[in-house]
Amino acid sequence: MPIKYASTAAAPLRYAALAQGVAGLVVAGCMVWLAPSSPVSALLLALLHGLCAALVAAVLRLPRWWWLISFLFAPLAVLALGLGWPPWAWLFGFVVLLLVFWRTDASRVPLYMSNASTAQRLAKLLPATPCRLIDLGCGDGRLLRQLARTRADCQFVGLEHAPLTWAWAWLWGLRLPNLYIGYGSFWEHSLADYDVVYAFLSPVPMTRLWDKACAEVKPGALLVSNSFAVFGITPALQVQVDDSRETCLHVYKLAGNPVHTFTSCR
Ligand SMILES: C[S@@+](CC[C@H](N)C(=O)[O-])C[C@H]1O[C@@H](n2cnc3c(N)ncnc32)[C@H](O)[C@@H]1O
């Protein structure tokens, strides 16, 4: 049975915009109806706007953090205007954030990096013979650079869809002959050529990723997911990384004889 991924949670931006629009109409309606003789403070209006927007967000069943975002948006905009910064500074900040985080609202995968201890541990999971590894959503590429230096006999590929993050990873990876950083969505990329597929995403896309990996990877390939397990699937191995955030690597062996004895993280 095909899995349905669309919901208000999957496309929250348009519903959040709808909440802001409805709140704007309500506040404007109140202003006309009450026709206040004395001027009302902009912050008070913004708070009323935020309250309405949060209520609409709740009615639309947006995830709870969107209730808070909907509430805070107008009051923070009013307070920010009070700072007196030039309009281009806000535009610049917006564009930089967009280029780094891209469509996190749709992908539901934020930007955070695998640390050096995780890269070291991952290197130990690679086959002893030359292999190919792909990092799905490679961020700034630091994990791949560390791996490419450690295993010069292997090929490393990273895919990233956030333009500025990709540009950074691509630029710093140019010196390494066994590293390729591509631009685009990993959902459009076949996993057939890889021995190891590495992902550090979020709980949201894991079932979809599992379906893709099962359909595409070659027998015996590994899917290694940093922190996020695939719901309902027992990994072949769980590796505890010796770091402060107690990173757990969930290792799935796809379409092959299981070679690992199951071990689990703390
Ligand atoms: C949590 S970060 C992990 C970064 C890197 N893999 C690491 O372990 O250090 C997830 C990255 O995946 C990227 N991403 C999310 N969805 C993507 C997609 N469909 N295609 C390509 N990149 C994606 C995000 O932009 C983000 O940089």
The ligand as an SDF file (V2000), in Angstrom:
LIG
                    3D

 27 29  0  0  0  0  0  0  0  0999 V2000
   21.3770   16.8630    9.2870 C   0  0  0  0  0  0  0  0  0  0  0  0
   22.2450   17.5140    7.9110 S   0  0  0  0  0  0  0  0  0  0  0  0
   23.5170   16.2870    7.7370 C   0  0  0  0  0  0  0  0  0  0  0  0
   24.7410   16.8060    7.0470 C   0  0  0  0  0  0  0  0  0  0  0  0
   25.8070   15.7420    6.7530 C   0  0  0  0  0  0  0  0  0  0  0  0
   25.2540   14.5620    6.1430 N   0  0  0  0  0  0  0  0  0  0  0  0
   26.5150   15.3420    8.0120 C   0  0  0  0  0  0  0  0  0  0  0  0
   26.2380   14.2400    8.4840 O   0  0  0  0  0  0  0  0  0  0  0  0
   27.3330   16.1250    8.5280 O   0  0  0  0  0  0  0  0  0  0  0  0
   21.0830   17.1080    6.6100 C   0  0  0  0  0  0  0  0  0  0  0  0
   21.4040   17.7940    5.2830 C   0  0  0  0  0  0  0  0  0  0  0  0
   20.5690   17.2000    4.3000 O   0  0  0  0  0  0  0  0  0  0  0  0
   20.2010   18.2110    3.3750 C   0  0  0  0  0  0  0  0  0  0  0  0
   19.0130   17.7200    2.6740 N   0  0  0  0  0  0  0  0  0  0  0  0
   17.7710   17.5130    3.1690 C   0  0  0  0  0  0  0  0  0  0  0  0
   16.9510   17.0070    2.2340 N   0  0  0  0  0  0  0  0  0  0  0  0
   17.7000   16.8610    1.1150 C   0  0  0  0  0  0  0  0  0  0  0  0
   17.4300   16.3850   -0.1930 C   0  0  0  0  0  0  0  0  0  0  0  0
   16.2110   15.9360   -0.5380 N   0  0  0  0  0  0  0  0  0  0  0  0
   18.4300   16.3600   -1.1030 N   0  0  0  0  0  0  0  0  0  0  0  0
   19.6640   16.8070   -0.7720 C   0  0  0  0  0  0  0  0  0  0  0  0
   19.9860   17.3040    0.4530 N   0  0  0  0  0  0  0  0  0  0  0  0
   19.0140   17.3160    1.3820 C   0  0  0  0  0  0  0  0  0  0  0  0
   19.9830   19.4320    4.2370 C   0  0  0  0  0  0  0  0  0  0  0  0
   20.0770   20.6130    3.4770 O   0  0  0  0  0  0  0  0  0  0  0  0
   21.1360   19.2830    5.2430 C   0  0  0  0  0  0  0  0  0  0  0  0
   22.2930   19.9360    4.7910 O   0  0  0  0  0  0  0  0  0  0  0  0
  1  2  1  0
  2  3  1  0
  2 10  1  0
  3  4  1  0
  4  5  1  0
  5  6  1  0
  5  7  1  0
  7  8  2  0
  7  9  1  0
 10 11  1  0
 11 12  1  0
 11 26  1  0
 12 13  1  0
 13 14  1  0
 13 24  1  0
 14 15  1  0
 14 23  1  0
 15 16  2  0
 16 17  1  0
 17 18  1  0
 17 23  2  0
 18 19  1  0
 18 20  2  0
 20 21  1  0
 21 22  2  0
 22 23  1  0
 24 25  1  0
 24 26  1  0
 26 27  1  0
M  CHG  2   2   1   9  -1
M  END
$$$$
